Amino acid sequence: MTIKAVVWGENVHEQTNKVVADIYPDGMHGAIAAALNADKGITATTATLQEPEHGLTGERLADTDVLLWWGHAAHGDVSDEVVERVAEAVWSGMGLILLHSAHFAKPFKRLMGTPCNLTWREAGERERLWVTTRGHPIAKGLPDHFELENEEMYGEPFGVPEPLETVFVSWFQGGEVFRSGLTYRRGLGNIFYFRPGHETYPTYHDANVQTVLKNAVHWAHNEQRLTGDVNAAPNVPVDAALEPIEERGPRLHQDGEEGYR
């Protein structure tokens, strides 16, 4: 069975900016999905902001192994209901890969619990990405470093929690550095943030970037997906305790009550 990936794209700049449309005639999401589909172990489809429920119904997410997310101009247009749906899917074991300006995407901020802010400059600078964790599955097949001739600068401090691993750091022509490949785990879900991907540059056509994305999908995939309600907090009655116990003291709740949230 192949890994089922969904590439979610905001699909705004492709419709309004000729430069972006010329670089990505099938949309950024289409270009990323095409790169992933070159891997025989991945089956990638797309979803966009403009679709009903942003293309991310409960049924679609339940059938998704890894979700990739690119957004920039319309973070606020993403439904909070869909954001919670994505978060619950991640807690249940769906992988999540956040790309470039998705550092401000609602699902990322929801799962990180921090502002996810940074410094930035749009000047088409050279970006040099260094592998900081040799042997990491996401860096498989890459040289110790590779370059993107034109990219938007992101700089530290990056307002995210301390990651499990830092897979890449970036240096920019203007002198800034940035932790550009970070891993997290939330519930059963593996999360990877990958910095490159400004829409006015052909970043997702770069072979090294495509290698990172394919590797990241394989890394983020968790076969042990939880079924059932990830938010369940069942009341275990006294007579169902693993060892015999005697009830003592007054109760606030009765057997079977849901409890307060």
CYANA upper distance limits for C-alpha pairs under 8 A (distance plus 0.5 A):
  1 MET  CA     41 GLY  CA      8.21
  2 THR  CA     40 LYS  CA      7.94
  2 THR  CA     41 GLY  CA      5.26
  2 THR  CA     42 ILE  CA      5.57
  2 THR  CA     43 THR  CA      6.58
  3 ILE  CA     41 GLY  CA      6.64
  3 ILE  CA     42 ILE  CA      5.20
  3 ILE  CA     43 THR  CA      6.50
  3 ILE  CA     65 ASP  CA      6.66
  3 ILE  CA     66 VAL  CA      8.07
  3 ILE  CA    217 VAL  CA      8.40
  3 ILE  CA    218 HIS  CA      8.02
  3 ILE  CA    221 HIS  CA      7.72
  4 LYS  CA     42 ILE  CA      6.68
  4 LYS  CA     43 THR  CA      5.59
  4 LYS  CA     44 ALA  CA      6.55
  4 LYS  CA     63 ASP  CA      7.98
  4 LYS  CA     64 THR  CA      5.95
  4 LYS  CA     65 ASP  CA      5.65
  4 LYS  CA     66 VAL  CA      7.04
  5 ALA  CA     42 ILE  CA      7.37
  5 ALA  CA     43 THR  CA      6.55
  5 ALA  CA     44 ALA  CA      5.09
  5 ALA  CA     45 THR  CA      6.93
  5 ALA  CA     64 THR  CA      6.46
  5 ALA  CA     65 ASP  CA      6.36
  5 ALA  CA     66 VAL  CA      5.27
  5 ALA  CA     67 LEU  CA      6.23
  5 ALA  CA     68 LEU  CA      7.88
  5 ALA  CA    217 VAL  CA      8.00
  6 VAL  CA     33 ALA  CA      8.33
  6 VAL  CA     44 ALA  CA      6.05
  6 VAL  CA     45 THR  CA      5.46
  6 VAL  CA     46 THR  CA      5.77
  6 VAL  CA     47 ALA  CA      7.31
  6 VAL  CA     64 THR  CA      7.11
  6 VAL  CA     66 VAL  CA      7.01
  6 VAL  CA     67 LEU  CA      5.45
  6 VAL  CA     68 LEU  CA      6.69
  7 VAL  CA     29 HIS  CA      6.23
  7 VAL  CA     30 GLY  CA      8.44
  7 VAL  CA     32 ILE  CA      7.64
  7 VAL  CA     33 ALA  CA      6.70
  7 VAL  CA     44 ALA  CA      7.41
  7 VAL  CA     45 THR  CA      6.69
  7 VAL  CA     46 THR  CA      5.16
  7 VAL  CA     47 ALA  CA      6.71
  7 VAL  CA     67 LEU  CA      6.55
  7 VAL  CA     68 LEU  CA      5.22
  7 VAL  CA     69 TRP  CA      6.72
  7 VAL  CA     70 TRP  CA      8.48
  8 TRP  CA     29 HIS  CA      6.84
  8 TRP  CA     46 THR  CA      6.27
  8 TRP  CA     47 ALA  CA      5.24
  8 TRP  CA     48 THR  CA      5.99
  8 TRP  CA     49 LEU  CA      8.23
  8 TRP  CA     67 LEU  CA      7.62
  8 TRP  CA     68 LEU  CA      6.35
  8 TRP  CA     69 TRP  CA      5.36
  8 TRP  CA     70 TRP  CA      6.75
  9 GLY  CA     28 MET  CA      7.39
  9 GLY  CA     29 HIS  CA      5.56
  9 GLY  CA     46 THR  CA      7.97
  9 GLY  CA     47 ALA  CA      6.87
  9 GLY  CA     48 THR  CA      5.40
  9 GLY  CA     49 LEU  CA      7.19
  9 GLY  CA     69 TRP  CA      6.78
  9 GLY  CA     70 TRP  CA      5.62
  9 GLY  CA     71 GLY  CA      6.79
 10 GLU  CA     48 THR  CA      6.07
 10 GLU  CA     49 LEU  CA      5.57
 10 GLU  CA     50 GLN  CA      8.33
 10 GLU  CA     70 TRP  CA      6.85
 10 GLU  CA     71 GLY  CA      5.51
 10 GLU  CA     72 HIS  CA      7.79
 10 GLU  CA     73 ALA  CA      8.41
 10 GLU  CA     74 ALA  CA      7.56
 11 ASN  CA     15 GLN  CA      7.29
 11 ASN  CA     27 GLY  CA      7.16
 11 ASN  CA     28 MET  CA      7.98
 11 ASN  CA     29 HIS  CA      8.16
 11 ASN  CA     48 THR  CA      6.68
 11 ASN  CA     49 LEU  CA      7.24
 11 ASN  CA     50 GLN  CA      8.25
 12 VAL  CA     16 THR  CA      6.96
 12 VAL  CA     73 ALA  CA      7.72
 12 VAL  CA     74 ALA  CA      8.21
 13 HIS  CA     17 ASN  CA      5.81
 13 HIS  CA     20 VAL  CA      6.90
 13 HIS  CA     21 ALA  CA      8.04
 13 HIS  CA     73 ALA  CA      8.32
 13 HIS  CA    199 GLU  CA      8.15
 14 GLU  CA     18 LYS  CA      7.82
 14 GLU  CA     20 VAL  CA      5.88
 14 GLU  CA     21 ALA  CA      5.16
 14 GLU  CA     24 TYR  CA      7.67
 14 GLU  CA     25 PRO  CA      8.14
 14 GLU  CA     27 GLY  CA      6.38
 14 GLU  CA     28 MET  CA      8.03
 15 GLN  CA     21 ALA  CA      7.33
 16 THR  CA     21 ALA  CA      8.45
 17 ASN  CA     21 ALA  CA      6.71
 18 LYS  CA     22 ASP  CA      6.44
 19 VAL  CA     23 ILE  CA      6.87
 19 VAL  CA    200 THR  CA      6.68
 20 VAL  CA     24 TYR  CA      6.45
 20 VAL  CA     25 PRO  CA      8.46
 20 VAL  CA    199 GLU  CA      6.47
 20 VAL  CA    200 THR  CA      5.76
 20 VAL  CA    201 TYR  CA      8.27
 21 ALA  CA     25 PRO  CA      5.58
 21 ALA  CA     26 ASP  CA      8.41
 21 ALA  CA     27 GLY  CA      7.51
 23 ILE  CA    200 THR  CA      8.00
 23 ILE  CA    201 TYR  CA      7.91
 23 ILE  CA    202 PRO  CA      6.69
 24 TYR  CA     28 MET  CA      6.06
 24 TYR  CA     30 GLY  CA      8.38
 24 TYR  CA     31 ALA  CA      7.17
 24 TYR  CA    202 PRO  CA      8.45
 26 ASP  CA     30 GLY  CA      5.65
 26 ASP  CA     31 ALA  CA      6.96
 27 GLY  CA     31 ALA  CA      6.85
 28 MET  CA     32 ILE  CA      6.72
 28 MET  CA    199 GLU  CA      8.22
 28 MET  CA    204 TYR  CA      8.15
 29 HIS  CA     33 ALA  CA      6.56
 29 HIS  CA     46 THR  CA      6.87
 29 HIS  CA     47 ALA  CA      8.39
 29 HIS  CA     70 TRP  CA      8.21
 30 GLY  CA     34 ALA  CA      6.58
 30 GLY  CA     46 THR  CA      7.37
 31 ALA  CA     35 ALA  CA      6.81
 31 ALA  CA    204 TYR  CA      7.40
 31 ALA  CA    205 HIS  CA      7.98
 32 ILE  CA     36 LEU  CA      6.81
 32 ILE  CA    204 TYR  CA      6.95
 32 ILE  CA    210 GLN  CA      8.22
 33 ALA  CA     37 ASN  CA      6.58
 33 ALA  CA     44 ALA  CA      5.79
 33 ALA  CA     45 THR  CA      6.71
 33 ALA  CA     46 THR  CA      7.34
 34 ALA  CA     38 ALA  CA      7.07
 34 ALA  CA     44 ALA  CA      8.06
 35 ALA  CA     39 ASP  CA      8.09
 35 ALA  CA    210 GLN  CA      6.69
 35 ALA  CA    214 LYS  CA      8.34
 36 LEU  CA     42 ILE  CA      6.83
 36 LEU  CA     43 THR  CA      7.81
 36 LEU  CA     44 ALA  CA      6.76
 36 LEU  CA    210 GLN  CA      7.97
 36 LEU  CA    213 LEU  CA      7.82
 36 LEU  CA    214 LYS  CA      6.23
 37 ASN  CA     42 ILE  CA      6.34
 37 ASN  CA     43 THR  CA      6.14
 37 ASN  CA     44 ALA  CA      6.28
 38 ALA  CA     42 ILE  CA      8.40
 39 ASP  CA    214 LYS  CA      7.61
 47 ALA  CA     51 GLU  CA      7.73
 47 ALA  CA     54 HIS  CA      7.24
 47 ALA  CA     55 GLY  CA      5.43
 47 ALA  CA     56 LEU  CA      7.65
 48 THR  CA     54 HIS  CA      6.06
 48 THR  CA     55 GLY  CA      6.53
 49 LEU  CA     53 GLU  CA      8.42
 49 LEU  CA     54 HIS  CA      4.94
 49 LEU  CA     55 GLY  CA      7.65
 49 LEU  CA     78 VAL  CA      7.62
 50 GLN  CA     54 HIS  CA      6.34
 50 GLN  CA     55 GLY  CA      8.44
 51 GLU  CA     55 GLY  CA      5.64
 53 GLU  CA     57 THR  CA      6.55
 53 GLU  CA     79 SER  CA      8.21
 53 GLU  CA     82 VAL  CA      7.37
 54 HIS  CA     78 VAL  CA      8.12
 54 HIS  CA     82 VAL  CA      8.24
 55 GLY  CA     60 ARG  CA      8.24
 56 LEU  CA     60 ARG  CA      6.24
 56 LEU  CA     61 LEU  CA      6.60
 56 LEU  CA     82 VAL  CA      7.51
 57 THR  CA     61 LEU  CA      6.80
 57 THR  CA     82 VAL  CA      8.26
 58 GLY  CA     62 ALA  CA      6.61
 58 GLY  CA     85 ARG  CA      7.39
 59 GLU  CA     63 ASP  CA      6.91
 60 ARG  CA     64 THR  CA      6.81
 61 LEU  CA     65 ASP  CA      8.50
 61 LEU  CA     86 VAL  CA      7.87
 61 LEU  CA     89 ALA  CA      7.18
 62 ALA  CA     89 ALA  CA      7.61
 64 THR  CA     94 MET  CA      7.38
 65 ASP  CA     94 MET  CA      5.73
 65 ASP  CA     95 GLY  CA      6.66
 65 ASP  CA    221 HIS  CA      6.43
 65 ASP  CA    222 ASN  CA      7.81
 66 VAL  CA     94 MET  CA      6.11
 66 VAL  CA     95 GLY  CA      4.79
 66 VAL  CA     96 LEU  CA      6.14
 66 VAL  CA     97 ILE  CA      7.97
 66 VAL  CA    217 VAL  CA      6.87
 66 VAL  CA    220 ALA  CA      7.12
 66 VAL  CA    221 HIS  CA      6.57
 67 LEU  CA     94 MET  CA      7.84
 67 LEU  CA     95 GLY  CA      6.62
 67 LEU  CA     96 LEU  CA      5.39
 67 LEU  CA     97 ILE  CA      6.72
 68 LEU  CA     96 LEU  CA      6.37
 68 LEU  CA     97 ILE  CA      5.10
 68 LEU  CA     98 LEU  CA      6.49
 68 LEU  CA     99 LEU  CA      7.82
 69 TRP  CA     96 LEU  CA      8.12
 69 TRP  CA     97 ILE  CA      6.73
 69 TRP  CA     98 LEU  CA      5.55
 69 TRP  CA     99 LEU  CA      6.51
 69 TRP  CA    102 ALA  CA      7.11
 70 TRP  CA     98 LEU  CA      7.03
 70 TRP  CA     99 LEU  CA      5.75
 70 TRP  CA    100 HIS  CA      7.48
 70 TRP  CA    101 SER  CA      7.46
 70 TRP  CA    102 ALA  CA      5.93
 71 GLY  CA     75 HIS  CA      6.93
 71 GLY  CA     99 LEU  CA      8.36
 71 GLY  CA    101 SER  CA      6.57
 71 GLY  CA    102 ALA  CA      5.62
 71 GLY  CA    105 ALA  CA      6.98
 72 HIS  CA    101 SER  CA      5.87
 72 HIS  CA    102 ALA  CA      6.98
 72 HIS  CA    104 PHE  CA      8.19
 72 HIS  CA    105 ALA  CA      8.16
 74 ALA  CA     78 VAL  CA      7.71
 75 HIS  CA    104 PHE  CA      7.65
 75 HIS  CA    105 ALA  CA      6.04
 75 HIS  CA    106 LYS  CA      7.01
 76 GLY  CA    106 LYS  CA      8.19
 78 VAL  CA     82 VAL  CA      7.76
 78 VAL  CA     83 VAL  CA      7.83
 78 VAL  CA    106 LYS  CA      7.92
 79 SER  CA     83 VAL  CA      6.88
 80 ASP  CA     84 GLU  CA      6.78
 80 ASP  CA    106 LYS  CA      8.48
 81 GLU  CA     85 ARG  CA      6.76
 82 VAL  CA     86 VAL  CA      6.66
 83 VAL  CA     87 ALA  CA      6.72
 83 VAL  CA    106 LYS  CA      6.97
 83 VAL  CA    107 PRO  CA      5.79
 83 VAL  CA    110 ARG  CA      8.32
 84 GLU  CA     88 GLU  CA      6.61
 84 GLU  CA    107 PRO  CA      8.10
 85 ARG  CA     89 ALA  CA      6.72
 86 VAL  CA     90 VAL  CA      6.76
 86 VAL  CA    107 PRO  CA      7.26
 87 ALA  CA     91 TRP  CA      6.74
 87 ALA  CA    107 PRO  CA      6.93
 87 ALA  CA    110 ARG  CA      7.87
 87 ALA  CA    111 LEU  CA      7.15
 88 GLU  CA     92 SER  CA      6.65
 88 GLU  CA    230 VAL  CA      7.17
 89 ALA  CA     93 GLY  CA      6.94
 89 ALA  CA     94 MET  CA      5.99
 89 ALA  CA    189 GLY  CA      8.44
 90 VAL  CA     94 MET  CA      5.01
 90 VAL  CA     95 GLY  CA      6.63
 90 VAL  CA     96 LEU  CA      7.37
 90 VAL  CA    186 ARG  CA      7.36
 90 VAL  CA    187 GLY  CA      7.52
 90 VAL  CA    188 LEU  CA      7.32
 90 VAL  CA    189 GLY  CA      5.12
 90 VAL  CA    190 ASN  CA      8.01
 91 TRP  CA    186 ARG  CA      6.27
 91 TRP  CA    187 GLY  CA      4.70
 91 TRP  CA    188 LEU  CA      5.75
 91 TRP  CA    189 GLY  CA      5.88
 91 TRP  CA    230 VAL  CA      7.45
 92 SER  CA    187 GLY  CA      7.12
 92 SER  CA    188 LEU  CA      6.05
 92 SER  CA    189 GLY  CA      6.97
 92 SER  CA    225 ARG  CA      6.38
 92 SER  CA    226 LEU  CA      5.37
 92 SER  CA    227 THR  CA      7.74
 92 SER  CA    230 VAL  CA      6.60
 93 GLY  CA    187 GLY  CA      7.54
 93 GLY  CA    188 LEU  CA      4.75
 93 GLY  CA    189 GLY  CA      4.57
 93 GLY  CA    190 ASN  CA      7.74
 93 GLY  CA    222 ASN  CA      6.53
 93 GLY  CA    223 GLU  CA      8.44
 93 GLY  CA    224 GLN  CA      7.34
 93 GLY  CA    225 ARG  CA      5.26
 93 GLY  CA    226 LEU  CA      6.77
 94 MET  CA    188 LEU  CA      8.02
 94 MET  CA    189 GLY  CA      5.75
 94 MET  CA    190 ASN  CA      7.75
 94 MET  CA    220 ALA  CA      8.39
 94 MET  CA    221 HIS  CA      7.52
 94 MET  CA    222 ASN  CA      7.31
 94 MET  CA    225 ARG  CA      7.47
 95 GLY  CA    189 GLY  CA      5.72
 95 GLY  CA    190 ASN  CA      5.40
 95 GLY  CA    191 ILE  CA      6.41
 95 GLY  CA    217 VAL  CA      8.20
 95 GLY  CA    220 ALA  CA      5.24
 95 GLY  CA    221 HIS  CA      6.06
 95 GLY  CA    222 ASN  CA      7.42
 96 LEU  CA    189 GLY  CA      7.80
 96 LEU  CA    190 ASN  CA      6.92
 96 LEU  CA    191 ILE  CA      5.31
 96 LEU  CA    192 PHE  CA      6.98
 96 LEU  CA    220 ALA  CA      7.40
 97 ILE  CA    191 ILE  CA      6.24
 97 ILE  CA    192 PHE  CA      5.29
 97 ILE  CA    193 TYR  CA      6.31
 97 ILE  CA    194 PHE  CA      7.93
 97 ILE  CA    216 ALA  CA      8.02
 97 ILE  CA    217 VAL  CA      8.22
 97 ILE  CA    220 ALA  CA      8.28
 98 LEU  CA    102 ALA  CA      6.01
 98 LEU  CA    103 HIS  CA      7.36
 98 LEU  CA    108 PHE  CA      7.83
 98 LEU  CA    191 ILE  CA      8.25
 98 LEU  CA    192 PHE  CA      6.78
 98 LEU  CA    193 TYR  CA      5.22
 98 LEU  CA    194 PHE  CA      6.74
 99 LEU  CA    103 HIS  CA      7.83
 99 LEU  CA    193 TYR  CA      6.64
 99 LEU  CA    194 PHE  CA      5.69
 99 LEU  CA    195 ARG  CA      6.46
 99 LEU  CA    196 PRO  CA      7.57
 99 LEU  CA    197 GLY  CA      7.22
100 HIS  CA    193 TYR  CA      8.26
100 HIS  CA    194 PHE  CA      6.64
100 HIS  CA    195 ARG  CA      4.78
100 HIS  CA    196 PRO  CA      5.76
100 HIS  CA    197 GLY  CA      5.70
100 HIS  CA    198 HIS  CA      7.20
101 SER  CA    105 ALA  CA      7.92
101 SER  CA    195 ARG  CA      8.06
101 SER  CA    197 GLY  CA      8.37
101 SER  CA    198 HIS  CA      8.15
102 ALA  CA    108 PHE  CA      7.72
103 HIS  CA    108 PHE  CA      6.88
103 HIS  CA    109 LYS  CA      7.91
103 HIS  CA    116 CYS  CA      6.45
103 HIS  CA    117 ASN  CA      8.04
103 HIS  CA    193 TYR  CA      8.11
104 PHE  CA    108 PHE  CA      7.39
104 PHE  CA    109 LYS  CA      7.01
104 PHE  CA    115 PRO  CA      8.43
104 PHE  CA    116 CYS  CA      6.76
104 PHE  CA    117 ASN  CA      7.80
105 ALA  CA    109 LYS  CA      6.88
106 LYS  CA    110 ARG  CA      6.46
107 PRO  CA    111 LEU  CA      6.67
108 PHE  CA    112 MET  CA      6.46
109 LYS  CA    113 GLY  CA      6.13
109 LYS  CA    114 THR  CA      6.61
109 LYS  CA    115 PRO  CA      7.09
109 LYS  CA    116 CYS  CA      6.99
110 ARG  CA    114 THR  CA      8.48
111 LEU  CA    186 ARG  CA      7.67
112 MET  CA    116 CYS  CA      8.28
112 MET  CA    160 VAL  CA      7.13
112 MET  CA    161 PRO  CA      7.09
114 THR  CA    159 GLY  CA      6.99
114 THR  CA    160 VAL  CA      6.31
114 THR  CA    161 PRO  CA      7.55
115 PRO  CA    159 GLY  CA      6.27
115 PRO  CA    160 VAL  CA      7.50
116 CYS  CA    158 PHE  CA      6.85
116 CYS  CA    159 GLY  CA      4.82
116 CYS  CA    160 VAL  CA      5.49
117 ASN  CA    157 PRO  CA      8.41
117 ASN  CA    158 PHE  CA      6.26
117 ASN  CA    159 GLY  CA      5.44
117 ASN  CA    160 VAL  CA      8.14
118 LEU  CA    154 TYR  CA      7.11
118 LEU  CA    155 GLY  CA      6.51
118 LEU  CA    156 GLU  CA      6.48
118 LEU  CA    157 PRO  CA      6.35
118 LEU  CA    158 PHE  CA      5.26
118 LEU  CA    159 GLY  CA      6.93
119 THR  CA    153 MET  CA      8.45
119 THR  CA    154 TYR  CA      6.09
119 THR  CA    155 GLY  CA      5.29
119 THR  CA    156 GLU  CA      6.84
119 THR  CA    157 PRO  CA      7.76
119 THR  CA    158 PHE  CA      8.28
120 TRP  CA    152 GLU  CA      7.65
120 TRP  CA    153 MET  CA      5.66
120 TRP  CA    154 TYR  CA      4.95
120 TRP  CA    155 GLY  CA      6.42
121 ARG  CA    152 GLU  CA      6.47
121 ARG  CA    153 MET  CA      5.49
121 ARG  CA    154 TYR  CA      7.33
122 GLU  CA    151 GLU  CA      8.04
122 GLU  CA    152 GLU  CA      5.20
122 GLU  CA    153 MET  CA      6.76
123 ALA  CA    151 GLU  CA      7.92
123 ALA  CA    152 GLU  CA      6.74
123 ALA  CA    153 MET  CA      8.00
124 GLY  CA    149 GLU  CA      8.13
124 GLY  CA    150 ASN  CA      4.82
124 GLY  CA    151 GLU  CA      5.31
124 GLY  CA    152 GLU  CA      6.26
124 GLY  CA    153 MET  CA      8.46
125 GLU  CA    149 GLU  CA      7.22
125 GLU  CA    150 ASN  CA      5.47
125 GLU  CA    151 GLU  CA      5.85
125 GLU  CA    152 GLU  CA      7.02
125 GLU  CA    153 MET  CA      7.44
125 GLU  CA    172 PHE  CA      6.94
125 GLU  CA    173 GLN  CA      6.05
125 GLU  CA    174 GLY  CA      7.77
126 ARG  CA    147 GLU  CA      7.45
126 ARG  CA    148 LEU  CA      6.24
126 ARG  CA    149 GLU  CA      4.92
126 ARG  CA    150 ASN  CA      5.55
126 ARG  CA    151 GLU  CA      6.72
126 ARG  CA    172 PHE  CA      6.33
126 ARG  CA    173 GLN  CA      5.87
127 GLU  CA    147 GLU  CA      6.09
127 GLU  CA    148 LEU  CA      5.65
127 GLU  CA    149 GLU  CA      6.93
127 GLU  CA    150 ASN  CA      7.42
127 GLU  CA    151 GLU  CA      6.78
127 GLU  CA    153 MET  CA      8.28
127 GLU  CA    170 SER  CA      6.89
127 GLU  CA    171 TRP  CA      6.26
127 GLU  CA    172 PHE  CA      5.21
127 GLU  CA    173 GLN  CA      7.15
128 ARG  CA    145 HIS  CA      7.27
128 ARG  CA    146 PHE  CA      6.30
128 ARG  CA    147 GLU  CA      4.90
128 ARG  CA    148 LEU  CA      6.99
128 ARG  CA    170 SER  CA      5.98
128 ARG  CA    171 TRP  CA      5.67
128 ARG  CA    172 PHE  CA      6.94
129 LEU  CA    145 HIS  CA      5.91
129 LEU  CA    146 PHE  CA      5.99
129 LEU  CA    147 GLU  CA      6.65
129 LEU  CA    168 PHE  CA      6.75
129 LEU  CA    169 VAL  CA      6.21
129 LEU  CA    170 SER  CA      4.90
129 LEU  CA    171 TRP  CA      7.02
129 LEU  CA    180 SER  CA      8.30
130 TRP  CA    144 ASP  CA      6.50
130 TRP  CA    145 HIS  CA      4.83
130 TRP  CA    146 PHE  CA      7.35
130 TRP  CA    168 PHE  CA      5.92
130 TRP  CA    169 VAL  CA      5.88
130 TRP  CA    170 SER  CA      6.69
131 VAL  CA    139 ALA  CA      7.44
131 VAL  CA    143 PRO  CA      8.28
131 VAL  CA    144 ASP  CA      5.85
131 VAL  CA    145 HIS  CA      6.41
131 VAL  CA    167 VAL  CA      6.45
131 VAL  CA    168 PHE  CA      5.26
131 VAL  CA    169 VAL  CA      7.37
132 THR  CA    166 THR  CA      7.21
132 THR  CA    167 VAL  CA      5.81
132 THR  CA    168 PHE  CA      5.86
132 THR  CA    169 VAL  CA      7.30
133 THR  CA    139 ALA  CA      8.32
133 THR  CA    165 GLU  CA      8.46
133 THR  CA    166 THR  CA      7.50
133 THR  CA    167 VAL  CA      5.70
133 THR  CA    168 PHE  CA      7.93
134 ARG  CA    139 ALA  CA      7.66
134 ARG  CA    144 ASP  CA      8.49
135 GLY  CA    139 ALA  CA      7.28
135 GLY  CA    140 LYS  CA      7.16
136 HIS  CA    140 LYS  CA      7.06
136 HIS  CA    167 VAL  CA      7.72
137 PRO  CA    215 ASN  CA      6.96
137 PRO  CA    216 ALA  CA      8.13
137 PRO  CA    219 TRP  CA      6.94
138 ILE  CA    167 VAL  CA      8.03
138 ILE  CA    212 VAL  CA      6.38
138 ILE  CA    213 LEU  CA      8.44
138 ILE  CA    215 ASN  CA      5.23
138 ILE  CA    216 ALA  CA      5.60
138 ILE  CA    219 TRP  CA      7.05
139 ALA  CA    167 VAL  CA      7.80
139 ALA  CA    212 VAL  CA      6.93
139 ALA  CA    215 ASN  CA      7.65
140 LYS  CA    212 VAL  CA      8.48
140 LYS  CA    215 ASN  CA      7.45
141 GLY  CA    211 THR  CA      8.09
142 LEU  CA    208 ASN  CA      7.36
142 LEU  CA    211 THR  CA      8.19
146 PHE  CA    208 ASN  CA      7.92
148 LEU  CA    203 THR  CA      7.79
150 ASN  CA    201 TYR  CA      6.99
151 GLU  CA    196 PRO  CA      7.66
151 GLU  CA    197 GLY  CA      8.02
151 GLU  CA    198 HIS  CA      6.82
151 GLU  CA    201 TYR  CA      7.12
151 GLU  CA    203 THR  CA      8.29
152 GLU  CA    196 PRO  CA      8.43
152 GLU  CA    198 HIS  CA      6.57
153 MET  CA    172 PHE  CA      7.02
153 MET  CA    176 GLU  CA      8.24
154 TYR  CA    176 GLU  CA      8.25
154 TYR  CA    177 VAL  CA      8.24
154 TYR  CA    178 PHE  CA      6.87
154 TYR  CA    195 ARG  CA      8.45
155 GLY  CA    176 GLU  CA      6.15
155 GLY  CA    177 VAL  CA      6.26
155 GLY  CA    178 PHE  CA      5.61
156 GLU  CA    176 GLU  CA      8.03
156 GLU  CA    177 VAL  CA      7.16
156 GLU  CA    178 PHE  CA      6.02
156 GLU  CA    179 ARG  CA      8.21
157 PRO  CA    178 PHE  CA      8.45
158 PHE  CA    178 PHE  CA      8.22
158 PHE  CA    179 ARG  CA      8.29
163 PRO  CA    182 LEU  CA      6.42
163 PRO  CA    183 THR  CA      6.19
163 PRO  CA    184 TYR  CA      6.11
164 LEU  CA    182 LEU  CA      7.91
164 LEU  CA    183 THR  CA      6.05
164 LEU  CA    184 TYR  CA      5.92
164 LEU  CA    185 ARG  CA      8.11
165 GLU  CA    182 LEU  CA      6.36
165 GLU  CA    183 THR  CA      5.82
165 GLU  CA    184 TYR  CA      7.97
166 THR  CA    179 ARG  CA      7.29
166 THR  CA    180 SER  CA      8.28
166 THR  CA    181 GLY  CA      6.28
166 THR  CA    182 LEU  CA      5.27
166 THR  CA    183 THR  CA      7.15
167 VAL  CA    180 SER  CA      8.20
167 VAL  CA    181 GLY  CA      5.54
167 VAL  CA    182 LEU  CA      6.54
167 VAL  CA    183 THR  CA      8.14
168 PHE  CA    179 ARG  CA      6.79
168 PHE  CA    180 SER  CA      5.82
168 PHE  CA    181 GLY  CA      5.12
168 PHE  CA    182 LEU  CA      7.87
169 VAL  CA    177 VAL  CA      7.47
169 VAL  CA    178 PHE  CA      6.07
169 VAL  CA    179 ARG  CA      4.96
169 VAL  CA    180 SER  CA      5.48
169 VAL  CA    181 GLY  CA      7.19
170 SER  CA    177 VAL  CA      5.85
170 SER  CA    178 PHE  CA      5.60
170 SER  CA    179 ARG  CA      6.88
170 SER  CA    180 SER  CA      6.39
171 TRP  CA    175 GLY  CA      7.19
171 TRP  CA    176 GLU  CA      6.43
171 TRP  CA    177 VAL  CA      4.99
171 TRP  CA    178 PHE  CA      7.22
172 PHE  CA    176 GLU  CA      5.92
172 PHE  CA    177 VAL  CA      6.80
180 SER  CA    193 TYR  CA      7.83
180 SER  CA    194 PHE  CA      6.14
180 SER  CA    195 ARG  CA      5.31
180 SER  CA    196 PRO  CA      8.10
181 GLY  CA    192 PHE  CA      7.46
181 GLY  CA    193 TYR  CA      6.07
181 GLY  CA    194 PHE  CA      5.19
181 GLY  CA    195 ARG  CA      6.99
182 LEU  CA    192 PHE  CA      6.11
182 LEU  CA    193 TYR  CA      5.69
182 LEU  CA    194 PHE  CA      7.34
183 THR  CA    190 ASN  CA      7.87
183 THR  CA    191 ILE  CA      6.10
183 THR  CA    192 PHE  CA      5.04
183 THR  CA    193 TYR  CA      7.03
184 TYR  CA    190 ASN  CA      6.57
184 TYR  CA    191 ILE  CA      5.41
184 TYR  CA    192 PHE  CA      6.87
185 ARG  CA    189 GLY  CA      6.11
185 ARG  CA    190 ASN  CA      5.22
185 ARG  CA    191 ILE  CA      6.29
186 ARG  CA    190 ASN  CA      7.17
186 ARG  CA    191 ILE  CA      7.93
188 LEU  CA    222 ASN  CA      8.25
188 LEU  CA    225 ARG  CA      7.98
188 LEU  CA    226 LEU  CA      8.33
189 GLY  CA    220 ALA  CA      8.09
189 GLY  CA    222 ASN  CA      7.73
190 ASN  CA    219 TRP  CA      8.43
190 ASN  CA    220 ALA  CA      5.52
190 ASN  CA    221 HIS  CA      7.87
190 ASN  CA    222 ASN  CA      8.01
191 ILE  CA    220 ALA  CA      7.07
192 PHE  CA    216 ALA  CA      7.72
192 PHE  CA    220 ALA  CA      7.96
196 PRO  CA    203 THR  CA      7.45
197 GLY  CA    201 TYR  CA      7.99
197 GLY  CA    202 PRO  CA      8.49
197 GLY  CA    203 THR  CA      5.91
197 GLY  CA    204 TYR  CA      7.04
198 HIS  CA    203 THR  CA      7.61
199 GLU  CA    203 THR  CA      8.39
202 PRO  CA    206 ASP  CA      7.58
203 THR  CA    209 VAL  CA      7.57
204 TYR  CA    209 VAL  CA      6.78
204 TYR  CA    210 GLN  CA      6.97
205 HIS  CA    209 VAL  CA      8.09
205 HIS  CA    210 GLN  CA      7.64
206 ASP  CA    210 GLN  CA      6.74
207 ALA  CA    211 THR  CA      6.71
208 ASN  CA    212 VAL  CA      6.84
209 VAL  CA    213 LEU  CA      6.85
210 GLN  CA    214 LYS  CA      6.72
211 THR  CA    215 ASN  CA      6.55
212 VAL  CA    216 ALA  CA      6.42
213 LEU  CA    217 VAL  CA      6.77
214 LYS  CA    218 HIS  CA      7.08
215 ASN  CA    219 TRP  CA      6.68
216 ALA  CA    220 ALA  CA      6.42
217 VAL  CA    221 HIS  CA      6.70
226 LEU  CA    230 VAL  CA      7.97
233 ALA  CA    258 GLU  CA      8.16
234 PRO  CA    256 GLY  CA      8.49
234 PRO  CA    258 GLU  CA      7.53
235 ASN  CA    255 ASP  CA      7.26
235 ASN  CA    256 GLY  CA      6.45
235 ASN  CA    257 GLU  CA      7.28
235 ASN  CA    258 GLU  CA      7.36
235 ASN  CA    259 GLY  CA      8.23
236 VAL  CA    240 ALA  CA      6.80
236 VAL  CA    241 ALA  CA      7.56
236 VAL  CA    255 ASP  CA      8.03
236 VAL  CA    256 GLY  CA      8.39
237 PRO  CA    241 ALA  CA      7.36
237 PRO  CA    255 ASP  CA      6.12
237 PRO  CA    256 GLY  CA      8.07
238 VAL  CA    245 ILE  CA      7.41
238 VAL  CA    246 GLU  CA      8.10
238 VAL  CA    247 GLU  CA      7.39
239 ASP  CA    244 PRO  CA      8.06
239 ASP  CA    245 ILE  CA      8.45
241 ALA  CA    245 ILE  CA      7.74
253 HIS  CA    257 GLU  CA      6.89
253 HIS  CA    259 GLY  CA      7.49
